[in-house]
């Protein structure tokens, strides 16, 4: 493999990992938001 192809592969893996981390972070934020709403009694 050429050096350029290896760099492209590395960039693709980094982008993929960043997207996964973003989704995880958004999921945690949404979970905390829902927990806060439930504790405040919005739906009770």
mmCIF file of the N, C-alpha and C atoms, coordinates in Angstrom:
data_MODEL
# 
_entry.id   MODEL 
# 
loop_
_atom_site.group_PDB 
_atom_site.id 
_atom_site.type_symbol 
_atom_site.label_atom_id 
_atom_site.label_alt_id 
_atom_site.label_comp_id 
_atom_site.label_asym_id 
_atom_site.label_entity_id 
_atom_site.label_seq_id 
_atom_site.pdbx_PDB_ins_code 
_atom_site.Cartn_x 
_atom_site.Cartn_y 
_atom_site.Cartn_z 
_atom_site.occupancy 
_atom_site.B_iso_or_equiv 
_atom_site.pdbx_formal_charge 
_atom_site.auth_seq_id 
_atom_site.auth_comp_id 
_atom_site.auth_asym_id 
_atom_site.auth_atom_id 
_atom_site.pdbx_PDB_model_num 
ATOM 1   N N  . UNK A 1 1  ? 0.849   -1.192 0.000  1.00 0.00 ? 1  UNK A N  1 
ATOM 2   C CA . UNK A 1 1  ? 0.000   0.000  0.000  1.00 0.00 ? 1  UNK A CA 1 
ATOM 3   C C  . UNK A 1 1  ? 0.883   1.240  0.000  1.00 0.00 ? 1  UNK A C  1 
ATOM 4   N N  . UNK A 1 2  ? 0.423   2.234  -0.653 1.00 0.00 ? 2  UNK A N  1 
ATOM 5   C CA . UNK A 1 2  ? 1.200   3.466  -0.696 1.00 0.00 ? 2  UNK A CA 1 
ATOM 6   C C  . UNK A 1 2  ? 0.981   4.258  0.587  1.00 0.00 ? 2  UNK A C  1 
ATOM 7   N N  . UNK A 1 3  ? 1.870   5.177  0.826  1.00 0.00 ? 3  UNK A N  1 
ATOM 8   C CA . UNK A 1 3  ? 1.791   6.003  2.027  1.00 0.00 ? 3  UNK A CA 1 
ATOM 9   C C  . UNK A 1 3  ? 0.514   6.847  2.032  1.00 0.00 ? 3  UNK A C  1 
ATOM 10  N N  . UNK A 1 4  ? 0.119   7.328  0.858  1.00 0.00 ? 4  UNK A N  1 
ATOM 11  C CA . UNK A 1 4  ? -1.105  8.142  0.766  1.00 0.00 ? 4  UNK A CA 1 
ATOM 12  C C  . UNK A 1 4  ? -2.330  7.299  1.108  1.00 0.00 ? 4  UNK A C  1 
ATOM 13  N N  . UNK A 1 5  ? -2.384  6.073  0.629  1.00 0.00 ? 5  UNK A N  1 
ATOM 14  C CA . UNK A 1 5  ? -3.512  5.193  0.931  1.00 0.00 ? 5  UNK A CA 1 
ATOM 15  C C  . UNK A 1 5  ? -3.577  4.907  2.427  1.00 0.00 ? 5  UNK A C  1 
ATOM 16  N N  . UNK A 1 6  ? -2.429  4.723  3.064  1.00 0.00 ? 6  UNK A N  1 
ATOM 17  C CA . UNK A 1 6  ? -2.400  4.487  4.508  1.00 0.00 ? 6  UNK A CA 1 
ATOM 18  C C  . UNK A 1 6  ? -2.903  5.710  5.265  1.00 0.00 ? 6  UNK A C  1 
ATOM 19  N N  . UNK A 1 7  ? -2.532  6.905  4.827  1.00 0.00 ? 7  UNK A N  1 
ATOM 20  C CA . UNK A 1 7  ? -2.993  8.124  5.481  1.00 0.00 ? 7  UNK A CA 1 
ATOM 21  C C  . UNK A 1 7  ? -4.509  8.279  5.306  1.00 0.00 ? 7  UNK A C  1 
ATOM 22  N N  . UNK A 1 8  ? -5.025  7.957  4.093  1.00 0.00 ? 8  UNK A N  1 
ATOM 23  C CA . UNK A 1 8  ? -6.460  8.036  3.866  1.00 0.00 ? 8  UNK A CA 1 
ATOM 24  C C  . UNK A 1 8  ? -7.205  7.069  4.778  1.00 0.00 ? 8  UNK A C  1 
ATOM 25  N N  . UNK A 1 9  ? -6.685  5.862  4.923  1.00 0.00 ? 9  UNK A N  1 
ATOM 26  C CA . UNK A 1 9  ? -7.294  4.869  5.796  1.00 0.00 ? 9  UNK A CA 1 
ATOM 27  C C  . UNK A 1 9  ? -7.284  5.353  7.236  1.00 0.00 ? 9  UNK A C  1 
ATOM 28  N N  . UNK A 1 10 ? -6.166  5.941  7.662  1.00 0.00 ? 10 UNK A N  1 
ATOM 29  C CA . UNK A 1 10 ? -6.053  6.453  9.036  1.00 0.00 ? 10 UNK A CA 1 
ATOM 30  C C  . UNK A 1 10 ? -7.072  7.570  9.266  1.00 0.00 ? 10 UNK A C  1 
ATOM 31  N N  . UNK A 1 11 ? -7.199  8.487  8.313  1.00 0.00 ? 11 UNK A N  1 
ATOM 32  C CA . UNK A 1 11 ? -8.174  9.575  8.436  1.00 0.00 ? 11 UNK A CA 1 
ATOM 33  C C  . UNK A 1 11 ? -9.598  9.032  8.494  1.00 0.00 ? 11 UNK A C  1 
ATOM 34  N N  . UNK A 1 12 ? -9.881  8.000  7.695  1.00 0.00 ? 12 UNK A N  1 
ATOM 35  C CA . UNK A 1 12 ? -11.219 7.407  7.696  1.00 0.00 ? 12 UNK A CA 1 
ATOM 36  C C  . UNK A 1 12 ? -11.535 6.783  9.050  1.00 0.00 ? 12 UNK A C  1 
ATOM 37  N N  . UNK A 1 13 ? -10.544 6.097  9.634  1.00 0.00 ? 13 UNK A N  1 
ATOM 38  C CA . UNK A 1 13 ? -10.754 5.486  10.945 1.00 0.00 ? 13 UNK A CA 1 
ATOM 39  C C  . UNK A 1 13 ? -10.954 6.548  12.023 1.00 0.00 ? 13 UNK A C  1 
ATOM 40  N N  . UNK A 1 14 ? -10.187 7.622  11.954 1.00 0.00 ? 14 UNK A N  1 
ATOM 41  C CA . UNK A 1 14 ? -10.322 8.704  12.935 1.00 0.00 ? 14 UNK A CA 1 
ATOM 42  C C  . UNK A 1 14 ? -11.708 9.338  12.827 1.00 0.00 ? 14 UNK A C  1 
ATOM 43  N N  . UNK A 1 15 ? -12.165 9.608  11.592 1.00 0.00 ? 15 UNK A N  1 
ATOM 44  C CA . UNK A 1 15 ? -13.503 10.185 11.398 1.00 0.00 ? 15 UNK A CA 1 
ATOM 45  C C  . UNK A 1 15 ? -14.582 9.255  11.930 1.00 0.00 ? 15 UNK A C  1 
ATOM 46  N N  . UNK A 1 16 ? -14.426 7.969  11.678 1.00 0.00 ? 16 UNK A N  1 
ATOM 47  C CA . UNK A 1 16 ? -15.403 6.989  12.140 1.00 0.00 ? 16 UNK A CA 1 
ATOM 48  C C  . UNK A 1 16 ? -15.463 6.969  13.663 1.00 0.00 ? 16 UNK A C  1 
ATOM 49  N N  . UNK A 1 17 ? -14.301 6.990  14.300 1.00 0.00 ? 17 UNK A N  1 
ATOM 50  C CA . UNK A 1 17 ? -14.254 6.987  15.767 1.00 0.00 ? 17 UNK A CA 1 
ATOM 51  C C  . UNK A 1 17 ? -14.849 8.275  16.327 1.00 0.00 ? 17 UNK A C  1 
ATOM 52  N N  . UNK A 1 18 ? -14.576 9.409  15.683 1.00 0.00 ? 18 UNK A N  1 
ATOM 53  C CA . UNK A 1 18 ? -15.128 10.677 16.142 1.00 0.00 ? 18 UNK A CA 1 
ATOM 54  C C  . UNK A 1 18 ? -16.645 10.679 16.060 1.00 0.00 ? 18 UNK A C  1 
ATOM 55  N N  . UNK A 1 19 ? -17.190 10.115 14.989 1.00 0.00 ? 19 UNK A N  1 
ATOM 56  C CA . UNK A 1 19 ? -18.650 10.039 14.855 1.00 0.00 ? 19 UNK A CA 1 
ATOM 57  C C  . UNK A 1 19 ? -19.248 9.158  15.949 1.00 0.00 ? 19 UNK A C  1 
ATOM 58  N N  . UNK A 1 20 ? -18.596 8.058  16.247 1.00 0.00 ? 20 UNK A N  1 
ATOM 59  C CA . UNK A 1 20 ? -19.087 7.164  17.297 1.00 0.00 ? 20 UNK A CA 1 
ATOM 60  C C  . UNK A 1 20 ? -19.061 7.872  18.652 1.00 0.00 ? 20 UNK A C  1 
ATOM 61  N N  . UNK A 1 21 ? -18.009 8.613  18.927 1.00 0.00 ? 21 UNK A N  1 
ATOM 62  C CA . UNK A 1 21 ? -17.913 9.346  20.189 1.00 0.00 ? 21 UNK A CA 1 
ATOM 63  C C  . UNK A 1 21 ? -18.980 10.443 20.263 1.00 0.00 ? 21 UNK A C  1 
ATOM 64  N N  . UNK A 1 22 ? -19.251 11.099 19.149 1.00 0.00 ? 22 UNK A N  1 
ATOM 65  C CA . UNK A 1 22 ? -20.291 12.124 19.115 1.00 0.00 ? 22 UNK A CA 1 
ATOM 66  C C  . UNK A 1 22 ? -21.644 11.508 19.436 1.00 0.00 ? 22 UNK A C  1 
ATOM 67  N N  . UNK A 1 23 ? -21.957 10.382 18.820 1.00 0.00 ? 23 UNK A N  1 
ATOM 68  C CA . UNK A 1 23 ? -23.234 9.717  19.091 1.00 0.00 ? 23 UNK A CA 1 
ATOM 69  C C  . UNK A 1 23 ? -23.336 9.288  20.552 1.00 0.00 ? 23 UNK A C  1 
ATOM 70  N N  . UNK A 1 24 ? -22.245 8.782  21.102 1.00 0.00 ? 24 UNK A N  1 
ATOM 71  C CA . UNK A 1 24 ? -22.236 8.380  22.508 1.00 0.00 ? 24 UNK A CA 1 
ATOM 72  C C  . UNK A 1 24 ? -22.477 9.579  23.411 1.00 0.00 ? 24 UNK A C  1 
ATOM 73  N N  . UNK A 1 25 ? -21.792 10.677 23.139 1.00 0.00 ? 25 UNK A N  1 
ATOM 74  C CA . UNK A 1 25 ? -21.957 11.884 23.940 1.00 0.00 ? 25 UNK A CA 1 
ATOM 75  C C  . UNK A 1 25 ? -23.387 12.413 23.857 1.00 0.00 ? 25 UNK A C  1 
ATOM 76  N N  . UNK A 1 26 ? -23.955 12.456 22.657 1.00 0.00 ? 26 UNK A N  1 
ATOM 77  C CA . UNK A 1 26 ? -25.332 12.916 22.499 1.00 0.00 ? 26 UNK A CA 1 
ATOM 78  C C  . UNK A 1 26 ? -26.309 12.003 23.248 1.00 0.00 ? 26 UNK A C  1 
ATOM 79  N N  . UNK A 1 27 ? -26.039 10.711 23.222 1.00 0.00 ? 27 UNK A N  1 
ATOM 80  C CA . UNK A 1 27 ? -26.886 9.768  23.950 1.00 0.00 ? 27 UNK A CA 1 
ATOM 81  C C  . UNK A 1 27 ? -26.839 10.002 25.452 1.00 0.00 ? 27 UNK A C  1 
ATOM 82  N N  . UNK A 1 28 ? -25.657 10.258 25.983 1.00 0.00 ? 28 UNK A N  1 
ATOM 83  C CA . UNK A 1 28 ? -25.515 10.523 27.425 1.00 0.00 ? 28 UNK A CA 1 
ATOM 84  C C  . UNK A 1 28 ? -26.224 11.821 27.797 1.00 0.00 ? 28 UNK A C  1 
ATOM 85  N N  . UNK A 1 29 ? -26.062 12.851 26.968 1.00 0.00 ? 29 UNK A N  1 
ATOM 86  C CA . UNK A 1 29 ? -26.736 14.126 27.228 1.00 0.00 ? 29 UNK A CA 1 
ATOM 87  C C  . UNK A 1 29 ? -28.250 13.929 27.219 1.00 0.00 ? 29 UNK A C  1 
ATOM 88  N N  . UNK A 1 30 ? -28.764 13.196 26.233 1.00 0.00 ? 30 UNK A N  1 
ATOM 89  C CA . UNK A 1 30 ? -30.204 12.947 26.155 1.00 0.00 ? 30 UNK A CA 1 
ATOM 90  C C  . UNK A 1 30 ? -30.683 12.166 27.381 1.00 0.00 ? 30 UNK A C  1 
ATOM 91  N N  . UNK A 1 31 ? -29.905 11.197 27.820 1.00 0.00 ? 31 UNK A N  1 
ATOM 92  C CA . UNK A 1 31 ? -30.270 10.412 28.990 1.00 0.00 ? 31 UNK A CA 1 
ATOM 93  C C  . UNK A 1 31 ? -30.357 11.291 30.234 1.00 0.00 ? 31 UNK A C  1 
ATOM 94  N N  . UNK A 1 32 ? -29.349 12.149 30.452 1.00 0.00 ? 32 UNK A N  1 
ATOM 95  C CA . UNK A 1 32 ? -29.374 13.043 31.603 1.00 0.00 ? 32 UNK A CA 1 
ATOM 96  C C  . UNK A 1 32 ? -30.551 14.009 31.518 1.00 0.00 ? 32 UNK A C  1 
ATOM 97  N N  . UNK A 1 33 ? -30.869 14.483 30.328 1.00 0.00 ? 33 UNK A N  1 
ATOM 98  C CA . UNK A 1 33 ? -31.993 15.392 30.128 1.00 0.00 ? 33 UNK A CA 1 
ATOM 99  C C  . UNK A 1 33 ? -33.302 14.694 30.507 1.00 0.00 ? 33 UNK A C  1 
ATOM 100 N N  . UNK A 1 34 ? -33.470 13.469 30.045 1.00 0.00 ? 34 UNK A N  1 
ATOM 101 C CA . UNK A 1 34 ? -34.691 12.730 30.382 1.00 0.00 ? 34 UNK A CA 1 
ATOM 102 C C  . UNK A 1 34 ? -34.787 12.444 31.876 1.00 0.00 ? 34 UNK A C  1 
ATOM 103 N N  . UNK A 1 35 ? -33.664 12.098 32.486 1.00 0.00 ? 35 UNK A N  1 
ATOM 104 C CA . UNK A 1 35 ? -33.658 11.848 33.927 1.00 0.00 ? 35 UNK A CA 1 
ATOM 105 C C  . UNK A 1 35 ? -34.042 13.118 34.679 1.00 0.00 ? 35 UNK A C  1 
ATOM 106 N N  . UNK A 1 36 ? -33.511 14.264 34.246 1.00 0.00 ? 36 UNK A N  1 
ATOM 107 C CA . UNK A 1 36 ? -33.853 15.525 34.888 1.00 0.00 ? 36 UNK A CA 1 
ATOM 108 C C  . UNK A 1 36 ? -35.332 15.830 34.748 1.00 0.00 ? 36 UNK A C  1 
ATOM 109 N N  . UNK A 1 37 ? -35.910 15.598 33.573 1.00 0.00 ? 37 UNK A N  1 
ATOM 110 C CA . UNK A 1 37 ? -37.343 15.834 33.371 1.00 0.00 ? 37 UNK A CA 1 
ATOM 111 C C  . UNK A 1 37 ? -38.173 14.938 34.276 1.00 0.00 ? 37 UNK A C  1 
ATOM 112 N N  . UNK A 1 38 ? -37.792 13.680 34.395 1.00 0.00 ? 38 UNK A N  1 
ATOM 113 C CA . UNK A 1 38 ? -38.536 12.757 35.245 1.00 0.00 ? 38 UNK A CA 1 
ATOM 114 C C  . UNK A 1 38 ? -38.433 13.178 36.701 1.00 0.00 ? 38 UNK A C  1 
ATOM 115 N N  . UNK A 1 39 ? -37.240 13.578 37.135 1.00 0.00 ? 39 UNK A N  1 
ATOM 116 C CA . UNK A 1 39 ? -37.058 13.990 38.546 1.00 0.00 ? 39 UNK A CA 1 
ATOM 117 C C  . UNK A 1 39 ? -37.829 15.269 38.853 1.00 0.00 ? 39 UNK A C  1 
ATOM 118 N N  . UNK A 1 40 ? -37.979 16.133 37.859 1.00 0.00 ? 40 UNK A N  1 
ATOM 119 C CA . UNK A 1 40 ? -38.749 17.357 38.069 1.00 0.00 ? 40 UNK A CA 1 
ATOM 120 C C  . UNK A 1 40 ? -40.252 17.100 38.043 1.00 0.00 ? 40 UNK A C  1 
ATOM 121 N N  . UNK A 1 41 ? -40.644 15.904 37.654 1.00 0.00 ? 41 UNK A N  1 
ATOM 122 C CA . UNK A 1 41 ? -42.049 15.540 37.653 1.00 0.00 ? 41 UNK A CA 1 
ATOM 123 C C  . UNK A 1 41 ? -42.817 16.073 36.461 1.00 0.00 ? 41 UNK A C  1 
ATOM 124 N N  . UNK A 1 42 ? -42.170 16.252 35.348 1.00 0.00 ? 42 UNK A N  1 
ATOM 125 C CA . UNK A 1 42 ? -42.833 16.791 34.169 1.00 0.00 ? 42 UNK A CA 1 
ATOM 126 C C  . UNK A 1 42 ? -43.919 15.838 33.679 1.00 0.00 ? 42 UNK A C  1 
ATOM 127 N N  . UNK A 1 43 ? -43.681 14.529 33.777 1.00 0.00 ? 43 UNK A N  1 
ATOM 128 C CA . UNK A 1 43 ? -44.622 13.553 33.248 1.00 0.00 ? 43 UNK A CA 1 
ATOM 129 C C  . UNK A 1 43 ? -45.449 12.862 34.341 1.00 0.00 ? 43 UNK A C  1 
ATOM 130 N N  . UNK A 1 44 ? -45.416 13.364 35.549 1.00 0.00 ? 44 UNK A N  1 
ATOM 131 C CA . UNK A 1 44 ? -46.158 12.674 36.590 1.00 0.00 ? 44 UNK A CA 1 
ATOM 132 C C  . UNK A 1 44 ? -47.366 13.475 37.038 1.00 0.00 ? 44 UNK A C  1 
# 
